[in-house]
């Protein structure tokens, strides 16, 4: 089986799949208080259709799958879907990103279905601020879910936090401290201009280097070699710490030259770059009688359109027009 390689000789082996654009939170930097216009149920791919795409993709060289949303745990049948994914022999790495609200209820079933690891998005460790940021989320419930995930054996548990100046940057050291006594991967992500997000500005942006400097004002960080499953994050740790600290820097140190991913949107578009609106629509083939070879051809077509780099480095950064909930966070 040949590797899936794009025109810039990057090996593409990672597919992120959004299974729903629905979410049970309304985070202030992600969507307006009234929510966003939802994609109709008829337009959302059925699980059987997603599985057909995955089966074609693994033939081309995809080995790593991440389930995203919206909030993937709000979609009915998600554990059975993950069980089906885990039975595809060539899928070697199966993970899920969640806001953690429903994790306590699902952790056992998810783990038994074949899900070994999770990413949990948390943007504040203060209960009141978390409630305000998420417009109603309960931080204690999220932590109960994380503890349940640890109890059943999910590892590693990655905690993703988007740092925004004047918003939550006063909690940087508190997040970093979580890695001292817990086996978490704490990952600091630069704020990006995506979708209906209306609060992004250069003034609110804070670089990974600035975040790292702030952490090192508390305690020295030591670089460590990263494994493939750690993705684009630059990895560090405190001496003697149980966990790790990572920095994901799409603005200040973009990782386009090593990008290995595709994204399948909730409505069946194959997207090769978060900041390029070029998409290949798989739905006509899926619902019009196309076979596996046709899906493989469309995957090749998408790969041929994968750009060399994103547009974030331009003087006026190009905004991603689609909402992250549809693309897959």
C-alpha positions as CSV (number, residue, x, y, z in Angstrom):
1,X,0.0,0.0,0.0
2,X,1.5,3.3,-1.1
3,X,1.5,6.4,1.2
4,X,-0.8,9.3,0.4
5,X,1.6,12.1,-0.6
6,X,0.6,15.6,-1.8
7,X,2.3,17.7,-4.4
8,X,4.7,19.1,-1.8
9,X,5.8,15.6,-0.7
10,X,4.0,15.7,2.6
11,X,2.7,12.3,3.8
12,X,-1.0,12.6,4.5
13,X,-2.2,10.1,7.1
14,X,-4.6,11.9,9.4
15,X,-8.3,12.5,8.9
16,X,-10.4,14.7,11.2
17,X,-14.1,14.1,11.0
18,X,-16.9,16.4,12.1
19,X,-20.0,14.3,12.9
20,X,-22.2,17.2,14.0
21,X,-22.3,21.0,14.0
22,X,-24.5,21.0,17.1
23,X,-23.0,21.9,20.5
24,X,-24.3,22.1,24.0
25,X,-22.3,25.2,24.8
26,X,-22.1,28.7,23.3
27,X,-18.5,29.8,23.9
28,X,-18.2,33.5,23.4
29,X,-15.2,33.3,21.0
30,X,-16.8,30.5,18.9
31,X,-20.4,31.5,18.2
32,X,-22.9,34.2,19.0
33,X,-25.3,33.8,21.9
34,X,-28.2,32.8,19.6
35,X,-26.0,30.1,18.1
36,X,-25.4,29.6,14.4
37,X,-27.5,28.5,11.5
38,X,-27.6,24.7,11.7
39,X,-27.0,22.4,8.8
40,X,-30.2,20.4,8.1
41,X,-30.2,16.8,9.1
42,X,-30.7,15.8,5.5
43,X,-27.4,17.4,4.6
44,X,-25.4,15.9,7.4
45,X,-23.6,12.7,6.5
46,X,-25.0,9.5,7.9
47,X,-22.7,7.3,9.9
48,X,-22.7,4.7,7.2
49,X,-21.6,7.3,4.7
50,X,-18.8,8.5,6.9
51,X,-17.6,4.9,7.3
52,X,-17.5,4.5,3.5
53,X,-15.3,7.6,3.3
54,X,-13.0,6.2,6.0
55,X,-12.7,2.8,4.3
56,X,-11.7,4.5,1.1
57,X,-9.3,6.9,2.9
58,X,-7.4,4.0,4.7
59,X,-6.9,2.4,1.3
60,X,-5.1,5.6,0.3
61,X,-2.9,5.7,3.5
62,X,-5.0,7.3,6.3
63,X,-4.1,5.8,9.6
64,X,-5.1,8.3,12.2
65,X,-8.8,9.4,12.8
66,X,-10.1,12.1,15.2
67,X,-13.8,12.6,15.8
68,X,-14.8,16.2,16.3
69,X,-17.8,18.5,16.1
70,X,-19.5,20.7,17.3
71,X,-19.7,18.6,20.3
72,X,-19.5,15.0,19.0
73,X,-21.1,13.5,22.1
74,X,-24.4,15.2,21.5
75,X,-25.0,13.0,18.4
76,X,-27.0,9.9,19.0
77,X,-25.2,6.6,18.3
78,X,-21.7,8.0,18.6
79,X,-20.4,5.1,20.7
80,X,-21.6,2.5,18.1
81,X,-20.0,4.6,15.3
82,X,-16.7,4.6,17.2
83,X,-17.0,0.9,17.7
84,X,-17.4,0.5,13.9
85,X,-14.4,2.7,13.2
86,X,-12.2,0.8,15.7
87,X,-12.9,-2.4,13.7
88,X,-11.4,-1.0,10.5
89,X,-8.0,-2.8,10.6
90,X,-5.9,0.0,9.1
91,X,-7.1,2.6,11.7
92,X,-4.2,2.7,14.1
93,X,-5.0,5.8,16.2
94,X,-8.6,6.7,17.1
95,X,-9.3,9.8,19.2
96,X,-12.0,12.4,20.0
97,X,-12.2,16.1,20.9
98,X,-14.9,17.1,23.4
99,X,-15.9,20.0,25.6
100,X,-16.2,17.4,28.4
101,X,-19.8,18.2,29.5
102,X,-21.1,14.7,28.7
103,X,-17.8,12.8,29.2
104,X,-18.6,11.4,32.6
105,X,-21.7,9.7,31.1
106,X,-19.9,8.3,28.0
107,X,-16.4,7.5,29.2
108,X,-16.9,3.8,29.9
109,X,-18.8,3.2,26.7
110,X,-16.4,5.1,24.6
111,X,-13.4,3.3,26.0
112,X,-15.1,-0.1,25.5
113,X,-16.0,0.9,21.9
114,X,-12.3,1.3,21.2
115,X,-11.5,5.0,21.9
116,X,-8.2,5.2,23.8
117,X,-7.6,8.9,24.1
118,X,-9.4,12.3,24.2
119,X,-8.8,16.0,23.9
120,X,-10.8,18.2,26.3
121,X,-11.2,21.9,25.5
122,X,-11.1,24.1,28.7
123,X,-10.5,27.8,28.5
124,X,-10.6,28.7,32.2
125,X,-10.0,27.0,35.5
126,X,-12.2,29.5,37.3
127,X,-15.8,28.2,37.7
128,X,-17.4,31.7,37.3
129,X,-15.3,32.6,34.3
130,X,-15.8,29.2,32.7
131,X,-19.6,29.6,33.1
132,X,-19.4,33.1,31.5
133,X,-17.1,32.0,28.6
134,X,-19.2,29.0,27.7
135,X,-22.5,30.7,28.5
136,X,-23.7,28.1,31.0
137,X,-21.1,25.4,31.2
138,X,-20.2,23.8,34.6
139,X,-16.5,23.3,35.1
140,X,-17.0,20.8,37.9
141,X,-18.9,18.5,35.5
142,X,-16.1,18.7,33.0
143,X,-13.5,17.7,35.6
144,X,-15.7,14.8,36.7
145,X,-15.6,13.6,33.1
146,X,-11.8,13.9,32.9
147,X,-11.4,11.9,36.1
148,X,-13.8,9.2,34.7
149,X,-11.7,9.1,31.5
150,X,-8.6,8.6,33.5
151,X,-10.2,5.9,35.7
152,X,-11.2,3.8,32.7
153,X,-7.8,4.1,31.1
154,X,-7.9,6.8,28.5
155,X,-4.3,8.1,27.9
156,X,-3.1,10.6,27.3
157,X,-5.7,13.1,28.2
158,X,-4.9,16.4,26.4
159,X,-6.3,19.6,27.7
160,X,-6.6,22.3,25.0
161,X,-6.8,25.9,25.9
162,X,-7.0,28.9,23.6
163,X,-5.2,31.8,25.1
164,X,-6.7,35.3,24.5
165,X,-5.2,38.5,25.8
166,X,-7.4,40.2,28.3
167,X,-9.6,37.2,28.4
168,X,-7.8,34.3,30.1
169,X,-4.1,35.0,29.8
170,X,-3.9,35.6,33.6
171,X,-4.5,31.8,33.9
172,X,-1.5,30.6,31.8
173,X,0.6,29.6,34.8
174,X,-2.4,27.9,36.5
175,X,-2.9,25.7,33.4
176,X,0.8,24.9,33.2
177,X,0.8,23.8,36.9
178,X,-1.8,21.1,36.1
179,X,1.0,19.2,34.4
180,X,3.1,18.9,37.6
181,X,1.1,16.3,39.4
182,X,-1.2,15.0,36.6
183,X,-0.3,13.0,33.5
184,X,-2.1,15.6,31.3
185,X,-0.8,17.1,28.1
186,X,-1.6,20.8,28.6
187,X,-1.7,22.4,25.1
188,X,-1.7,26.1,24.6
189,X,-3.2,27.1,21.2
190,X,-2.8,30.5,19.6
191,X,-6.1,32.3,18.9
192,X,-7.2,32.0,15.3
193,X,-9.7,34.0,13.1
194,X,-12.3,31.3,12.3
195,X,-16.0,31.4,11.2
196,X,-18.6,33.5,12.9
197,X,-16.1,34.3,15.7
198,X,-16.5,38.1,16.0
199,X,-14.0,38.9,18.8
200,X,-10.7,38.0,17.1
201,X,-8.3,40.9,16.7
202,X,-4.5,41.3,16.6
203,X,-4.8,43.0,20.0
204,X,-6.3,39.9,21.5
205,X,-3.7,37.5,19.9
206,X,-0.9,36.3,22.1
207,X,2.0,34.2,20.6
208,X,3.2,30.9,21.9
209,X,6.6,32.4,22.7
210,X,5.0,35.0,24.9
211,X,2.9,32.2,26.6
212,X,6.1,30.1,27.1
213,X,8.0,33.1,28.5
214,X,5.2,33.7,31.1
215,X,5.3,30.0,32.1
216,X,9.1,30.1,32.5
217,X,8.8,33.1,34.8
218,X,7.3,30.5,37.2
219,X,9.5,27.5,36.4
220,X,12.0,26.4,33.6
221,X,10.6,24.3,30.8
222,X,12.7,21.5,29.2
223,X,12.1,20.6,25.6
224,X,11.3,16.9,24.9
225,X,11.1,14.9,21.7
226,X,7.5,14.6,20.5
227,X,5.8,11.5,19.2
228,X,3.7,11.5,16.0
229,X,0.4,11.4,18.0
230,X,1.3,14.7,19.6
231,X,0.8,16.4,16.2
232,X,2.0,20.0,15.6
233,X,2.6,20.8,19.2
234,X,6.1,21.8,20.4
235,X,6.5,19.7,23.6
236,X,8.1,20.6,26.9
237,X,7.9,19.7,30.6
238,X,8.9,20.8,34.0
239,X,11.6,18.8,35.6
240,X,10.0,15.9,37.5
241,X,6.5,16.6,36.2
242,X,4.0,13.9,35.5
243,X,2.6,15.6,32.4
244,X,3.7,17.6,29.4
245,X,3.1,21.1,28.0
246,X,2.7,21.8,24.4
247,X,2.4,24.9,22.2
248,X,0.5,24.9,18.9
249,X,1.4,28.0,16.9
250,X,-0.5,28.4,13.6
251,X,0.3,32.1,13.5
252,X,3.9,32.5,14.9
253,X,5.4,29.3,13.7
254,X,3.1,27.7,11.2
255,X,3.5,24.0,10.7
256,X,2.3,23.9,7.1
257,X,5.5,22.1,5.8
258,X,4.7,19.1,8.0
259,X,0.9,19.2,7.7
260,X,-0.4,15.6,7.4
261,X,-4.2,16.1,7.7
262,X,-7.5,16.2,5.8
263,X,-10.8,17.3,7.3
264,X,-14.2,15.8,6.5
265,X,-16.9,18.4,7.2
266,X,-20.2,17.4,8.7
267,X,-22.0,17.9,5.3
268,X,-19.5,15.7,3.4
269,X,-16.9,18.2,2.1
270,X,-13.3,17.1,2.1
271,X,-11.1,20.0,3.1
272,X,-7.3,20.0,2.9
273,X,-6.5,23.2,4.8
274,X,-8.4,24.9,7.6
275,X,-7.7,28.4,6.0
276,X,-8.5,27.5,2.4
277,X,-12.1,27.3,1.3
278,X,-11.3,24.9,-1.5
279,X,-13.4,21.7,-0.8
280,X,-14.2,18.5,-2.6
281,X,-17.9,17.5,-2.2
282,X,-18.1,13.7,-1.5
283,X,-21.9,13.6,-1.0
284,X,-23.0,13.4,-4.7
285,X,-20.8,10.2,-5.0
286,X,-21.9,8.8,-1.6
287,X,-25.6,9.3,-2.4
288,X,-25.4,8.8,-6.2
289,X,-24.1,5.3,-6.4
290,X,-20.4,6.0,-6.5
291,X,-18.2,3.1,-5.4
292,X,-15.0,3.0,-3.4
293,X,-12.8,3.7,-6.4
294,X,-14.7,6.9,-7.1
295,X,-14.2,8.1,-3.5
296,X,-10.5,7.3,-3.8
297,X,-10.4,9.4,-6.9
298,X,-12.1,12.3,-5.1
299,X,-9.6,12.0,-2.2
300,X,-6.8,12.2,-4.7
301,X,-8.4,15.3,-6.2
302,X,-8.6,17.0,-2.8
303,X,-5.0,16.2,-2.1
304,X,-3.9,17.7,-5.4
305,X,-5.5,21.0,-4.2
306,X,-3.8,21.0,-0.8
307,X,-2.0,24.4,-0.6
308,X,1.7,24.7,0.4
309,X,0.8,27.0,3.3
310,X,-2.0,28.9,4.9
311,X,-2.7,32.6,4.7
312,X,-2.2,33.5,8.3
313,X,1.2,35.0,7.7
314,X,-0.2,37.7,5.4
315,X,-0.5,41.3,6.6
316,X,-4.2,40.9,7.0
317,X,-4.7,37.3,8.0
318,X,-7.3,35.5,5.9
319,X,-10.3,34.5,8.0
320,X,-11.7,31.0,7.6
321,X,-15.3,31.6,6.4
322,X,-16.8,28.3,7.6
323,X,-17.7,27.9,11.3
324,X,-15.3,25.5,13.2
325,X,-18.3,23.4,14.3
326,X,-19.0,22.4,10.7
327,X,-15.3,21.9,9.7
328,X,-14.3,20.0,12.9
329,X,-12.5,21.5,15.8
